[in-house]
């Protein structure tokens, strides 16, 4: 169900979120629901982050890994009184549900693909909390990242979780699919900016938020992408744990996800290789995300660089349509954010 009908420019949408408020439709994301009396214990063993230690209203970011510690997907978790809600990248939910279901043996737990059961919206910007208070009579000002609450509103029961999808303070809103249009109308009343996919992508890259399928995939270990907030290094066994722990405690990533700022506006393709100056014999990294940043007025991106080239200030060359384009490794996020930066413990 596509509700958003965006008719403003990407620059206008980005400016609305950075300066005040924007609303976006996330209903194409994968949505899973985990139920049963042993749901927390079972799901705790499926992903990289803690579940058993979370209370109702808590949540986190996690990943499902291969036995080699590489990513099959990431997810955002909400712990509710009666279930766990999980969202993933679009098109990934059914595959993750099928894979995880294979590990259900005798536990009183069940995982279901509920992509069509829910509408999922996002609201972000400095005025996001005030908007939810005004339109839904819900106080979310005290929610930390990933924390949630469920409230009864005129549009129905809504589960609201504090999420960073843009680099601005933001919230995800889950509501039953048949009530989605009413909630969307409530959120966007009075001319509030509707944010489309292209603007949301620019906001994501400005915030340096890794996206599965672009910046992470089955070739990437979470620590290479800096996803330390998705890992609980103290928890017990889960698939891929040994590799992740070994890299953290005994070694280091050979490559790191970094911010890239290009000189000018070159034509660069995703997965373009990065080379050091004067040596085109061996790639030192590659580009994973690209966008023109309306906030910075520059071409920016995310990509991987070998560890020795991942320091801010490193200058590399990217393969481009007309030869090579200069690119500099820069600190991230590209724009200031109210959310704390995830760092290695």
C-alpha positions in Angstrom: 0.0 0.0 0.0 1.6 3.2 -1.2 0.2 6.2 0.7 2.8 8.9 0.1 2.4 11.1 -3.0 5.4 13.4 -2.8 5.3 16.4 -5.1 8.2 18.6 -3.8 11.9 18.4 -4.6 14.4 16.3 -2.8 16.2 19.4 -1.6 12.9 20.8 -0.1 12.1 17.5 1.6 15.6 17.2 3.1 15.4 20.8 4.3 12.0 20.2 5.9 13.4 17.3 8.0 16.6 19.1 8.9 14.8 22.3 9.8 11.5 21.1 11.3 9.6 18.0 10.3 8.9 15.4 7.7 6.8 12.2 7.4 7.7 9.1 5.3 6.0 5.8 4.5 8.1 2.8 5.5 5.3 0.3 4.8 7.4 -1.6 2.2 9.8 -2.7 4.9 9.8 -6.3 6.0 7.8 -6.8 9.2 8.0 -9.8 11.5 6.2 -10.8 14.7 7.5 -13.2 17.2 5.1 -14.7 19.8 4.9 -17.4 22.4 6.0 -17.7 26.0 9.6 -18.5 25.1 9.9 -15.9 22.3 12.6 -13.8 24.0 14.8 -16.8 24.9 14.5 -18.2 21.4 15.0 -14.9 19.5 17.9 -14.1 21.8 19.8 -17.0 20.2 19.0 -16.0 16.6 20.7 -12.6 16.4 23.7 -10.7 17.4 22.2 -8.5 20.2 20.5 -9.0 23.5 16.8 -9.9 23.7 16.4 -11.8 27.0 17.7 -8.8 29.0 15.3 -6.3 27.4 12.2 -5.2 29.3 8.8 -4.2 27.7 9.3 -0.9 25.9 13.0 -1.6 25.1 14.5 -2.5 21.7 17.7 -2.5 19.7 19.4 -3.0 16.4 20.6 -6.5 15.6 21.8 -8.7 12.8 21.4 -12.3 11.6 24.7 -13.8 10.7 26.1 -16.8 8.8 28.5 -19.2 10.6 31.3 -17.1 9.2 30.0 -14.0 10.9 28.7 -12.3 7.8 25.4 -10.5 7.5 22.2 -12.1 6.2 20.3 -9.0 7.3 19.9 -6.5 10.0 16.8 -5.7 12.0 15.2 -3.3 14.5 13.5 -4.8 17.4 10.6 -3.7 19.6 9.7 -5.6 22.8 6.0 -5.4 23.6 4.0 -7.0 26.4 2.6 -9.7 24.1 5.1 -10.0 21.3 8.3 -8.9 19.6 8.0 -6.7 16.5 10.9 -6.7 14.0 11.4 -4.7 10.9 14.0 -5.3 8.1 14.9 -4.1 4.7 12.2 -4.3 2.0 11.9 -7.8 0.6 14.0 -9.4 3.3 11.3 -10.2 5.9 10.0 -13.4 4.4 13.4 -14.9 3.8 14.6 -14.1 7.4 11.4 -15.6 8.8 11.8 -18.8 6.8 15.4 -19.1 7.8 14.8 -18.5 11.5 11.8 -20.8 11.6 14.2 -23.7 10.8 15.8 -23.2 14.3 12.5 -23.6 16.1 12.5 -27.1 17.6 10.5 -27.4 20.9 10.4 -23.8 22.0 7.0 -22.2 22.7 7.7 -19.5 20.1 6.6 -18.7 16.5 7.8 -16.2 13.9 5.5 -14.9 11.2 5.9 -12.7 8.2 3.4 -9.8 8.7 4.4 -7.5 5.9 0.8 -7.0 4.9 -0.6 -6.7 8.4 0.9 -3.4 9.3 1.4 0.1 8.1 4.8 1.5 9.2 5.5 5.3 9.1 8.4 7.4 10.1 8.4 11.0 11.4 11.6 12.9 11.9 13.0 16.4 12.6 13.4 18.7 15.5 9.7 19.1 15.7 8.8 15.4 15.5 8.1 14.9 19.2 5.9 18.0 19.4 4.0 16.8 16.4 3.1 13.5 18.0 2.1 15.3 21.2 -0.1 17.6 19.2 -1.8 15.2 16.8 -1.8 12.0 18.8 -1.7 13.3 22.4 1.4 11.0 23.0 4.5 12.1 25.0 7.6 10.6 23.3 10.0 13.2 24.5 11.6 10.9 27.1 12.1 7.9 24.7 15.8 7.1 24.1 16.8 5.5 20.8 15.0 2.1 20.2 12.7 2.6 23.2 9.0 2.4 22.5 5.5 2.7 23.8 2.0 1.7 22.7 -0.8 4.2 22.8 -4.5 4.2 22.0 -5.3 7.1 19.6 -8.3 8.2 17.6 -6.8 6.3 14.7 -6.2 3.1 16.6 -3.5 1.5 18.7 -0.1 2.7 17.6 3.3 1.4 18.7 5.9 4.2 18.5 9.6 3.6 18.7 12.4 6.2 18.7 14.6 5.5 15.7 17.4 7.1 13.8 16.7 6.9 10.1 17.7 10.4 9.1 20.2 11.8 11.6 17.4 13.9 13.2 15.3 12.8 16.2 12.7 10.4 14.7 10.1 7.9 15.5 8.6 4.8 13.8 4.9 4.3 14.0 3.3 0.8 13.7 -0.4 0.5 13.2 -2.8 -2.1 11.8 -2.9 -1.9 8.0 -6.6 -1.0 7.8 -6.0 2.1 10.0 -2.9 3.2 8.1 -4.6 5.8 5.8 -6.2 7.5 8.7 -3.0 7.8 10.7 -1.1 9.1 7.6 -3.7 11.8 7.2 -3.3 12.7 10.8 0.4 13.0 10.6 0.5 15.0 7.3 -2.3 17.4 8.1 -1.7 21.1 7.8 0.9 20.8 5.1 3.5 18.7 6.9 6.2 17.7 4.4 5.9 14.2 2.9 9.3 12.7 2.3 9.9 10.4 -0.6 12.5 7.6 -1.2 15.1 9.7 -2.8 15.1 12.3 -0.1 15.1 9.6 2.6 18.1 8.1 1.0 20.0 11.4 0.9 19.1 11.9 4.6 20.3 8.4 5.4 23.7 8.9 3.7 24.1 12.4 5.3 23.6 10.6 8.6 26.0 7.8 7.6 23.5 5.0 8.4 24.5 1.7 6.9 21.8 0.1 4.8 21.6 -3.7 4.2 21.8 -4.6 0.6 24.0 -1.6 -0.2 26.5 -0.9 2.6 26.2 -4.4 4.2 25.6 -7.8 2.7 26.7 -11.4 2.9 30.3 -10.3 2.4 30.4 -8.0 5.4 31.0 -8.7 9.1 29.1 -6.1 11.3 32.3 -4.7 12.8 33.6 -3.8 9.4 30.5 -1.6 9.0 30.9 -0.1 12.5 27.7 -1.7 13.7 28.9 -2.0 17.3 25.4 -1.1 18.7 24.1 -4.2 16.9 26.4 -6.5 18.9 26.2 -7.7 22.5 29.7 -9.0 23.2 28.6 -10.5 26.6 25.8 -12.7 25.4 25.9 -16.4 24.9 26.1 -18.4 21.7 24.5 -17.3 18.4 25.4 -18.1 14.8 28.5 -16.2 13.8 29.5 -15.2 17.4 32.9 -16.8 17.3 34.1 -14.9 14.3 32.7 -11.6 15.6 34.3 -12.1 19.0 37.6 -13.1 17.5 37.8 -10.0 15.4 36.9 -7.8 18.3 39.1 -9.3 21.0 42.0 -10.7 19.0 42.2 -8.9 15.7 40.7 -6.0 13.8 38.7 -5.4 10.6 40.8 -5.3 7.5 38.4 -2.7 6.0 36.0 -0.1 7.5 32.9 1.7 6.3 33.8 5.4 5.9 32.3 8.6 4.8 33.3 9.9 1.3 33.2 13.4 0.0 33.8 13.9 -3.7 35.5 16.8 -5.5 32.9 18.3 -7.7 29.9 16.2 -9.0 31.5 13.3 -10.9 29.6 10.4 -12.5 30.5 7.5 -10.2 28.8 4.2 -10.0 28.0 2.1 -7.0 30.8 -0.4 -6.3 33.3 1.8 -8.0 36.8 0.9 -6.8 38.9 3.3 -4.8 42.6 3.6 -5.5 45.5 5.4 -3.8 47.2 8.2 -5.6 49.8 7.0 -8.1 48.9 3.3 -7.8 46.1 1.9 -9.9 47.3 -1.7 -9.6 45.3 -2.6 -6.5 41.9 -1.3 -5.3 42.0 0.0 -1.7 38.2 0.1 -1.3 34.9 0.6 -3.0 31.8 2.8 -3.0 28.5 1.5 -1.5 26.2 4.5 -1.3 26.0 7.7 -3.2 23.9 10.9 -3.1 24.0 14.6 -3.7 23.7 16.1 -0.3 21.3 19.1 -0.4 22.5 20.0 3.1 26.2 20.2 2.2 25.8 21.0 -1.5 28.2 18.2 -2.4 28.4 14.7 -3.7 28.9 12.3 -0.8 28.8 8.6 -0.2 29.7 5.7 2.0 32.2 3.0 1.1 34.8 0.7 2.4 38.5 1.5 2.6 41.3 -0.7 3.7 42.1 0.1 7.4 45.3 2.1 6.5 43.3 4.3 4.2 40.3 4.7 6.5 41.5 7.7 8.5 39.8 11.1 8.0 41.8 13.1 5.5 42.9 10.2 3.3 42.7 11.1 -0.4 41.7 8.4 -2.8 40.6 8.2 -6.4 37.4 6.6 -7.5 36.8 5.1 -10.9 34.5 7.4 -12.8 32.9 7.7 -16.2 35.5 10.1 -17.4 38.5 8.4 -15.8 38.9 9.1 -12.0 37.4 11.3 -9.4 39.1 12.5 -6.3 37.4 11.6 -3.0 38.3 12.4 0.6 37.6 10.2 3.6 35.7 12.4 6.1 34.3 12.1 9.6 30.8 10.8 9.9 28.0 11.6 10.3 28.2 14.3 7.6 25.7 16.4 9.6 25.4 16.8 13.4 22.9 14.4 15.0 21.2 14.2 18.4 21.8 10.5 18.5 25.0 9.2 20.2 27.7 7.8 17.9 28.1 4.0 18.1 31.8 3.3 19.0 33.8 0.2 19.7 33.5 -0.8 23.4 
